[in-house]
Amino acid sequence: MGKRLSYLAALFLAFLIVGSRLPIQPAAAKNISTARLDADDLDPDSMAALTRMGTYLRALKAFQVVATTSRDEVLDDGQQVQLDSKVNFLVRFPDRLRVEVNSTEQHRLYLYNGKDFTVFAERVNYYATIPAPDTVGKLAIDVNEKYGLQVPLEDLFFWGTPHSKEKDVTGALDVGASEVGGVTCEHYAFRQPGLDWQVWIQLGDYPLPRKLVLTTLTDDARPQYISVLDWNLAPSYNEAAFEFDPPSDAHKIALAEEEPAPSGAEK
């Protein structure tokens, strides 16, 4: 079996890190061929751009994101294969969530209605439903701690909160202006232990992440995960979008809870 870069883990990693609260200044043109991302080089403007993005995301009441993704998988002989997928993500704060993940490998549906959380694997016709806390942010933490499950794009709920992980960033670089799908963005590169990652943030009054690239450094093959994000800040939906109506032949199963860590084990 080849080394697999988990799709959900990749999504989890893709939305990391909030930085300091310094004001953002427009980036000048840069000579990328001579730029370096040193371990102690934390460009304040790059970190401030993450803060601004997180603050903006926290102010949104509802949104839809369609993510077109590709990821590398490394086989035992070192050969890389690239797999594509699409994630359709709808959220209404504080307590509604719908995520559909489609790829050649799987079709997953995640639903949260403020009371219950359901995961449905359509191709095998299995689903599981568990009681859920009263906010999307609490849900993401709860299912991770109890079941080892990462809600796709879960760090959208953590940017700009005490659960952000700015302490992990060891290098930050403003690469310069760029375009993603015709949208003008600023391109940033970050480094943390085991991971290099890049984000393209929309310029102007709507600082949304438009593209992400992650490179895993712990594998000699340096596999990448790439996601291009299409945002809708005024989605149309009704309450039925967040409710699960199982097919008549679907099989209900139980989610296995994580084993508690041994006493004295690292967390």
N, C-alpha and C positions, 0 to 999 in steps of 0.2 A: 504494500500500500504506500502511495506517495505521501510525502510531507504535505499536509494540507494547511493552507492559510484560511482559517475559519472565516466564513463570510460575515457572521454576526460580530466576531471579534474585530474584523477589519473595520466594520462600521463603528464599533465602539471606539476604536483607536482614532478613527477619522475625525471625531468631534471632541478634541481635547483642548484644554489649556485656556485660561483667562489670565491676562497679564496685569501690569500696573495701570494706574489711572492718570497717566500723563497726557497732555493734549497732542493731537495728531498734526503733523506738518506735512505738506505735499512733498513727495519724494523727488529728488533730482535724478537726472539720468545717471545710470551706474555702469561701470565697467565690470560686467559679470565675470569676465575671464580672470580678473585679478581679485575679485571679492573672496573673502574667507568667512567661514562660520566657525569661529573658535569657541572652545568650551566656555570661555568667560566673556563672550561677546553677546550681550543682551541689548540690542538696539532698542532704545526706549520708544521710538515711534512705532516699531513693529509690535511691541508688547501693548502699547496704547491702542493700536488698531484692533487687537483682540478684545480689549476691554470695551471699546466702543461697540463692537459687534455684539458682545454679550449683553450689554446694557440695552441695546436695541431689541434683541431677541426676547429679553425678559418683558419688554413693554407690549409685545404682540399678544392679542387675545385669541387669534385663530390663524392658521396658515396651512397651506398644502405644499408639499415638496415632492417633485418627481426626480429621483436620482438615477441617472444612467451610469452604470458602473462596469468596470473590468478589473479582474484580479489575476495575478500569476499564481499558478500552482507548480511546485517543484517536485518532479518525480525522483524516484530513488537513484536513477542514473544521472541526475543533474539537469535533465531536459526540462524546459519550462513550457507550460501550456497556459493559454489565456482564456478565461471564462467570463462571459458577460451576463449581466442581470439588470433588472429594473426594480426600483423600490418606490412605491406610491404611499406617501405619508400624509395623514390628515390629523390635525390636533386642534382641539378647542380647550383652552385653559379655563378652569384648572383641572378638569376631570373627564375629558373625552379624548380617545385615541383610536386611530385605525391605521394599520400598516399592512400593505400587501407586498410580498417579495416574490418576484417571478424570475426564474432562470431555467436553463435546460435541465438542471438538477432537481429543482424543487419549486413548489408553490406554497407559500406560508401566508397565513392571515393572522394578525394580532388585533384583538379588539378589547377595548376598555370602556365601560359605561359609567364609571364612578363607583361601582359596587363590585363588579366581577371582571376578571381578566381571562381571556380565552385565546388559546393558540390552536389553530386548525391547519393540519397538513392535508391539503386537498387530494393530492395524488395517491396517498395511502388511506385517506378517508378516516383519519383519527383526529380527535380533538381532546383538549383538556381545559377545564374551567376551574379557577380558584378564586376565593374571596380576595378583594383588593382594597388597599387604602384609599383615601379620599382625594388624592391629587396625583397627577401624572408623574411629578418628581418623586414622590414617595413610592409610587408603583415601581419606577425604574430601580430604585434602591432595594425595595422589598424582594422583587423577583430575582435580583442578582444575588442577594445575600442568602435567600432561602433555597433557590433552585438552580443557581449558577447560570441564569439566563440573562443575556443582554438584550434589552429592547432595542431594535434598530434605531440608529441616530439618537440614542438616549442622551448624549451630552448636549443636545440642543436644550435640555431642561436644566443643565448644570452650569452653563456659561453664565458668569455674573452672579453666582451664588457661592456660599461657603464650601460647596462640593467641587469647585473648580480645582484644577491641578497645575496651576502656574508654577509651582515649585519644581515640577519635572523638567521644565525647559532650561537647557544649558546654553543654547545659542539661538539668536533671532536676527534675521537679515531682511531688509526691505529690498526686494529684487528690482522693483520698478513697475511702471504702468503696463497694462496688458488688456486684452479683450477676451471674454468668454461668451460665445454665442451672441456676439454683437453688443455685449454689455461691457462698459469700461470699468476695469477693476484695478486694484493695486495687488501686486503679487508678492507674497511673503514666504520666507523659508525659515524653518525652525528645526532645532535638533534637541533630542533628549536621549537618555540611555536606550540603546537598541533600536532607535527609530529616527529617521529623517522624514520630515513632512512639510508640505507646502499647501498654502491656501491662497486663493484669489478672492478678495473681498470687494464687493461692489462699491464704487465711489459715489459720493453724493449723500443724500438724505436717507438712503436705505442700505446700510452697511451689511449686506447679506453675504454669506459664503457662497460662491458660485462654482468653485472647483476645488478639489482636494486631491493631492497625490501623496501617498505614503510609501516609503521604502524601508523594508525590514533589514536591519543591519546585523541581526544575529544569525542570519543564513548567508553563507558565502555566495549564493546565487542572487542575492539582493532582490527578492520578489517585490513587486509593486502592486498597490491598490490605487485605482483612479476612479473618481466620482465627479460627474458634472451635474449640478443642481439647478433645477428649474422651479422657481418660486411663484406661488399664487397667494397673495396676502388678503384676498377677499373671496375665499372659497364658498361655493354653495353646497349645502348638505342638509340633512334632516337627522332626527334622533335615531332613525333606523340604521344609519350608517355605522353606528357604534354598537349595535345589538347583534348577537349571534343567533341565527336560526339554523340549527344543524340539519343537514340532509337526513331523510328518514333512515337511510342505511349507514349513517356515520357511526363510528365506534368511539364511545367516551372512555378515556383512560385517565390515570392519575399522574400528575407530575411528580417525579422522584425528588425528594428534598435532599439537599447537600448534606453530606456527613459533617458533623462538627469537627473543627480542627483539633488535633490532639493537644493536650495541655502543654504549654511551653512552645508550641510550634509557631513559626513566623507567620504573620498575617500580612 
